[in-house]
Amino acid sequence: MPQTMSSPEFNNLKNKICAKKARIAVIGLGYVGLPLAVEFAKKGFIVTGIDTDEGRVNNVARSLPYILDVPINDISAVVRAKKLQPTTDFNSLSSSDAIIICVPTPLKRKYEPDISFILSAVKQIAKYLKRGQLIVLESTTYPGTTEEIIQPLLEKGGLACGKDFFLVFSPERIDPGNENYPLQKIPKIVGGITPEATMLVQALYGKILKRVIPVSSPRCAESVKLLENTFRLVNIGLINEMAMMANKMGIDIWEVIEAAKTKPFGFMPFYPGPGVGGHCIPKDPLYLYWKAKHYGFELRFIKLAADFNARMPLYIMQRVKEELKKRKVPFINAKILVIGVTYKKDVKDLRKSPAIDLIELMRKNRCRVSYYDPLIPYLRINHINMKSIRLNRNLLAGYDCIVIITDHSGIDYRNLIKRSALIFDARNALKGIRSDKIIRL
């Protein structure tokens, strides 16, 4: 039977957290783990950052940039002060009071979750698990993972969850590149196996975040993140379909959205684009889709939206082909310049980027494709090395079509219009500019 909130393990760990004496281990030093580790270290905790990637560990140790959202000065300060200690060695888990798992959760195949990184981390934790530890999973996963998979694995050694150690799910909500909502300002959802676990994780995250919101269970917390990203996926799919319809009808979908969002209630604007990218939106809803099928329920909206968004690069290629045909330019051997290859504006991240799919499609259709991206100097697609061009006037004039996929700041878009023969704008980067050269999604 779980111990009460007055148990020695609970009180000891709570006191350590309140005094910032708890030693924290963060497993995974990527877009989620590194900001979290740095923030705890800045607040005075001693943090061990564990990653199996030696290059990443060395970058942290040397204060070399690889994640733009974490200032180098912040990393350097906590590493110099020995508040953040990066390592590939899991032995440090034995001396940790709180362990936070921030590892990737990709897809094995199109609709099947891959939680192997979580399982690997949990197996390492199980080797060093001791009484009084708090284990937190932040990696996005399907409902039931914490209770059905992680808890039994941790209890194999004889320690009981809720009695000897505390287990929580708390979904990461980081939005890379969003300066308005850094880690500290994003409300944190926490759901423990027991009320004691929830109280401990509230105390822990309360040291670095402005708001921590408890829910009744890990299953609820797991579902929160999936609902958030499913909402995004489905609405992006809807507006992409509306954009296709608007094009057929000769309607400017961007003007329609701007007018619709003047309504002060009942409408939230979403914008069409080349598809969805990043680690979360293309993948997370499919975890829910997969899990729902185990209950005999098919989430048709999710599958439809995912498939629809995945087809957007093909749709853009077809639109470009049609526009070139109108101008009597053969699509085969057409010179195409893709502007922006990251999945998101001003964020150095290629994960699931629709631009990569578009470049692959165009190359398969024998177009001569180049790209420009101020954040990605080199690119490798299907064993083919590419290098970002320079946007000089002579080069621009030589392209049959320029396709804006990612609307990075700092690009002289008006110069693109002056020097180009045709621009396909998939992001409305040229908003308000009217020209026969500009074709909008």
C-alpha positions in Angstrom: 0.0 0.0 0.0 1.4 3.5 -0.9 2.8 5.4 2.0 1.2 8.6 3.1 2.5 12.1 2.5 4.3 11.9 5.9 6.5 9.0 4.8 10.2 9.5 5.3 10.9 9.1 1.5 8.3 11.8 0.6 9.4 14.3 3.3 13.1 13.8 2.6 12.7 14.4 -1.1 10.3 17.3 -0.7 12.8 19.0 1.7 15.6 18.5 -0.7 13.6 20.0 -3.6 12.5 23.0 -1.5 16.1 23.6 -0.4 17.4 23.1 -4.0 19.5 20.3 -2.7 17.9 17.6 -4.9 20.3 16.3 -7.5 18.6 16.2 -10.9 19.5 14.0 -13.9 18.1 14.9 -17.3 18.3 12.1 -19.9 18.4 13.5 -23.4 20.1 16.8 -24.2 18.0 17.8 -27.2 15.4 20.5 -27.8 13.5 19.5 -24.7 16.2 18.2 -22.3 18.9 20.9 -22.7 16.7 23.9 -21.9 15.3 22.1 -18.9 18.7 21.1 -17.6 20.1 24.6 -18.0 17.1 26.2 -16.3 17.3 23.9 -13.3 21.1 24.6 -13.1 20.5 28.4 -13.3 18.2 28.1 -10.3 21.0 26.5 -8.3 20.3 22.8 -8.6 23.2 20.4 -9.5 22.1 18.8 -12.8 23.6 15.9 -14.7 22.8 16.0 -18.4 23.0 12.5 -19.9 23.1 11.8 -23.6 24.4 8.8 -25.6 25.6 11.2 -28.3 29.2 12.0 -27.4 29.2 15.0 -29.8 26.3 16.6 -28.1 27.8 16.0 -24.7 31.1 17.6 -25.8 29.2 20.6 -27.3 27.6 21.2 -23.9 30.9 20.8 -22.1 32.6 23.3 -24.4 29.5 25.6 -24.6 29.2 25.2 -28.3 25.8 26.1 -29.8 23.5 23.5 -31.3 20.1 24.6 -30.0 19.2 28.2 -30.7 16.7 28.5 -27.9 19.4 28.1 -25.2 21.8 31.1 -24.9 25.4 30.1 -25.0 26.2 32.4 -22.1 23.6 30.5 -20.0 25.2 27.1 -20.8 28.7 28.4 -20.3 27.8 29.9 -16.9 26.3 26.8 -15.4 29.0 24.5 -16.9 31.7 26.7 -15.4 30.0 26.7 -12.1 29.7 22.9 -12.2 25.9 23.2 -11.8 25.5 21.3 -15.2 27.6 18.3 -15.8 27.1 16.7 -19.2 28.1 13.0 -19.6 27.4 9.8 -21.5 27.7 7.8 -18.3 24.4 6.6 -16.6 26.2 5.7 -13.4 25.3 9.2 -12.1 21.6 8.1 -11.8 22.5 6.3 -8.6 23.1 9.6 -6.9 20.2 11.5 -8.4 17.1 12.4 -6.5 15.0 13.3 -9.6 15.4 11.8 -13.0 13.7 13.4 -16.1 13.4 11.5 -19.3 13.5 13.7 -22.5 14.2 11.3 -25.3 12.8 11.1 -28.9 9.6 9.1 -29.7 9.6 8.7 -33.4 7.4 6.4 -35.6 8.6 2.9 -36.6 6.4 3.0 -39.7 3.8 5.5 -40.8 1.2 4.7 -38.1 3.2 2.7 -35.4 4.9 4.3 -32.3 8.5 3.7 -31.5 9.1 4.0 -27.8 12.5 2.2 -27.9 14.4 5.3 -26.7 12.0 5.5 -23.7 12.5 1.8 -22.9 16.3 2.2 -23.2 16.3 5.1 -20.7 14.0 3.3 -18.3 16.1 0.2 -18.3 19.1 2.3 -17.4 17.1 3.9 -14.6 16.0 0.5 -13.3 19.7 -0.5 -12.8 20.3 2.4 -10.4 16.8 2.9 -8.9 16.7 3.5 -5.2 14.2 4.4 -2.6 13.0 8.0 -2.6 13.6 8.8 -6.2 11.3 10.8 -8.4 11.0 9.7 -12.1 9.5 12.0 -14.6 8.7 11.2 -18.3 8.5 14.2 -20.6 8.7 12.4 -23.9 5.4 12.4 -25.8 3.8 9.0 -26.0 0.4 7.3 -26.1 -2.0 7.1 -23.1 -1.1 4.3 -20.8 2.6 4.2 -21.4 3.6 5.4 -17.9 1.4 3.0 -16.0 1.4 0.0 -18.4 5.0 0.0 -19.6 7.3 2.1 -17.4 5.9 1.3 -14.0 6.2 -2.5 -14.4 9.8 -2.1 -15.7 10.8 -0.1 -12.7 9.1 -2.4 -10.3 10.9 -5.5 -11.6 13.8 -4.9 -9.1 11.5 -5.2 -6.1 10.8 -1.5 -5.4 7.1 -0.5 -5.4 5.8 2.6 -7.2 4.1 4.9 -4.8 5.8 3.3 -1.8 9.5 3.3 -2.6 9.7 5.7 -5.6 7.5 8.2 -7.3 6.5 8.2 -11.0 5.0 11.0 -13.1 4.2 12.0 -16.6 4.6 15.6 -17.6 4.4 16.4 -21.3 6.9 18.8 -22.9 5.4 21.8 -24.5 8.4 23.6 -25.9 7.8 25.7 -29.0 11.2 26.1 -30.7 11.9 29.7 -31.7 9.0 31.2 -29.9 10.5 34.1 -28.0 7.1 35.1 -26.5 6.8 31.8 -24.7 10.2 30.5 -23.4 10.3 27.5 -21.1 9.6 29.4 -17.9 6.4 30.9 -19.2 4.8 27.7 -20.5 2.3 26.2 -18.1 3.4 22.7 -17.1 1.0 19.7 -16.9 1.8 17.0 -14.3 0.1 13.8 -13.6 1.5 11.3 -11.0 0.8 7.7 -10.3 0.0 8.8 -6.8 -1.0 12.2 -5.2 2.4 12.2 -3.5 4.2 11.9 -6.8 2.1 14.8 -8.2 2.9 17.0 -5.2 6.7 16.3 -5.5 6.8 17.1 -9.2 4.8 20.3 -8.6 7.3 21.4 -6.1 10.2 20.5 -8.4 8.9 22.3 -11.5 7.6 25.1 -9.4 11.2 26.1 -8.8 11.7 27.0 -12.5 8.3 27.6 -14.0 5.6 30.2 -13.4 2.7 27.8 -13.4 2.3 24.0 -12.8 -1.1 22.4 -13.4 -1.8 19.0 -11.8 -4.2 16.5 -13.4 -5.6 13.3 -12.0 -3.3 10.7 -13.6 -0.4 10.1 -16.1 -3.0 8.8 -18.6 -4.7 12.2 -18.5 -1.4 14.1 -18.8 -0.4 11.9 -21.8 -3.7 12.7 -23.5 -3.3 16.4 -23.0 -0.3 16.7 -25.2 -1.8 14.5 -27.9 -5.0 16.6 -27.9 -3.0 19.8 -28.3 -1.1 18.5 -31.3 -4.1 16.7 -32.8 -6.0 20.0 -32.7 -3.1 21.6 -34.7 -2.8 18.7 -37.2 -6.5 18.5 -38.0 -6.9 22.3 -38.4 -3.8 22.6 -40.6 -5.2 19.8 -42.7 -8.6 21.6 -42.9 -7.1 25.0 -44.0 -4.8 23.3 -46.5 -7.9 21.7 -48.1 -9.7 25.0 -48.0 -6.7 26.6 -49.8 -7.0 24.0 -52.6 -10.7 24.6 -53.0 -10.1 28.4 -53.0 -7.6 28.1 -55.8 -10.1 26.2 -57.9 -12.7 28.9 -57.3 -10.3 31.8 -57.9 -10.6 33.0 -54.2 -7.6 34.4 -52.2 -7.6 32.1 -49.1 -5.2 34.5 -47.3 -7.7 37.3 -47.7 -10.5 35.0 -46.4 -8.5 34.1 -43.3 -7.7 37.7 -42.5 -11.3 38.7 -42.8 -12.5 35.7 -40.8 -10.2 36.3 -37.9 -11.8 39.7 -37.2 -14.6 37.8 -35.5 -13.8 38.2 -31.8 -15.2 34.7 -30.8 -15.7 31.3 -32.3 -12.8 31.4 -34.7 -9.0 30.7 -34.5 -6.9 31.4 -37.6 -4.8 28.6 -39.1 -2.8 29.1 -42.2 -2.1 26.9 -45.2 1.4 25.8 -46.0 3.6 23.1 -47.5 2.7 20.5 -44.8 3.7 20.0 -41.2 7.1 19.4 -39.8 9.0 19.2 -36.6 9.1 16.3 -34.1 5.6 16.7 -32.7 2.7 17.6 -35.0 3.4 15.1 -37.9 3.9 12.2 -35.4 2.2 12.7 -32.0 -1.4 12.4 -33.2 -0.5 9.1 -34.8 0.4 7.7 -31.4 -3.1 8.4 -30.3 -4.5 7.0 -33.6 -2.5 3.8 -32.9 -3.6 3.4 -29.3 -7.2 4.1 -30.1 -7.3 1.1 -32.5 -6.4 -1.2 -29.6 -9.8 -0.1 -28.1 -11.6 -0.8 -31.4 -11.9 2.9 -32.2 -10.6 4.6 -35.4 -9.7 8.3 -35.2 -10.5 9.0 -38.8 -9.9 12.8 -38.5 -6.3 12.2 -37.5 -5.6 9.8 -40.3 -7.3 12.0 -42.9 -5.4 15.1 -41.7 -2.1 13.3 -41.5 -2.4 11.9 -45.0 -3.6 15.2 -46.4 -0.8 17.2 -45.0 1.7 14.7 -46.2 0.5 15.2 -49.7 1.1 19.0 -49.7 4.6 18.9 -51.2 3.2 16.9 -54.2 0.4 19.4 -54.5 2.9 22.3 -54.6 5.0 20.6 -57.2 1.9 20.1 -59.4 0.9 23.7 -59.0 4.4 24.8 -60.0 4.3 22.5 -63.0 1.0 24.0 -64.1 2.3 27.6 -63.8 5.4 26.8 -65.8 3.3 25.1 -68.4 1.2 28.3 -68.8 4.5 30.1 -69.4 5.6 27.4 -71.9 8.5 26.3 -69.7 9.1 22.5 -69.7 9.0 21.0 -66.2 11.8 18.6 -67.1 15.1 20.4 -66.5 13.3 23.4 -65.1 15.6 25.4 -62.7 13.9 25.6 -59.3 15.1 27.5 -56.3 13.6 26.5 -52.9 13.7 29.3 -50.3 13.9 27.9 -46.8 14.3 24.2 -46.0 13.8 24.2 -42.2 10.3 23.1 -41.0 9.7 26.4 -39.3 10.6 30.1 -39.7 13.9 31.2 -38.1 14.4 27.7 -36.4 17.4 25.6 -37.3 15.6 22.3 -37.5 15.1 20.0 -40.4 13.0 17.3 -38.7 10.1 16.2 -41.0 10.5 19.3 -43.1 8.2 19.4 -46.1 10.9 21.2 -48.0 13.0 18.0 -48.1 10.1 16.1 -49.5 9.5 18.8 -52.2 13.1 18.8 -53.2 13.1 15.0 -53.5 9.9 15.0 -55.6 11.2 17.7 -57.9 14.5 15.9 -58.4 12.7 12.7 -59.2 10.8 14.6 -61.8 14.1 15.7 -63.3 14.0 19.3 -62.2 17.3 21.1 -61.4 16.8 22.1 -57.8 18.8 24.5 -55.7 18.0 25.9 -52.3 18.7 28.9 -50.1 18.5 28.8 -46.3 20.5 31.2 -44.0 20.4 28.6 -41.2 21.3 25.5 -43.2 24.5 25.9 -45.2 24.7 22.2 -46.3 22.1 19.6 -46.9 22.2 15.9 -47.7 19.2 14.3 -49.4 19.3 10.6 -50.5 23.1 10.6 -50.6 23.2 13.8 -52.6 25.0 16.7 -51.1 23.6 20.2 -51.6 24.9 23.6 -50.6 22.9 26.7 -50.0 23.3 29.2 -52.8 23.9 33.0 -52.4 21.1 35.2 -53.3 22.8 37.4 -55.8 20.9 39.1 -58.6 22.5 37.2 -61.5 21.7 33.8 -60.0 18.1 34.7 -59.2 17.5 35.7 -62.8 18.5 32.2 -64.0 15.7 30.3 -62.2 12.5 29.4 -63.9 10.6 29.4 -60.5 11.4 30.3 -56.9 9.4 28.4 -54.3 9.1 30.0 -50.9 8.6 27.1 -48.4 9.9 28.7 -45.2 9.6 32.4 -44.7 12.7 33.2 -42.7 13.2 36.7 -41.5 16.0 38.8 -43.0 15.4 37.7 -46.6 15.0 40.5 -49.1 11.7 39.3 -50.6 11.2 42.4 -52.7 14.6 41.7 -54.4 13.4 38.2 -55.1 10.4 39.7 -57.0 12.6 42.1 -59.0 15.0 39.4 -60.1 12.7 36.4 -60.6 10.6 35.1 -63.5 8.1 33.4 -61.3 7.5 32.9 -57.5 5.3 30.3 -55.9 4.7 31.6 -52.3 3.6 28.7 -50.0 3.7 30.9 -46.9 2.3 34.3 -47.9 5.7 35.8 -47.3 4.9 38.4 -50.0 1.7 39.4 -48.3 0.2 42.6 -49.8 2.4 42.6 -52.9 0.6 42.2 -56.1 2.4 40.9 -59.2 1.8 38.6 -62.2 5.0 36.9 -61.1 3.6 35.8 -57.7 1.5 32.7 -57.3 0.2 32.0 -53.8 -0.8 28.7 -52.3 
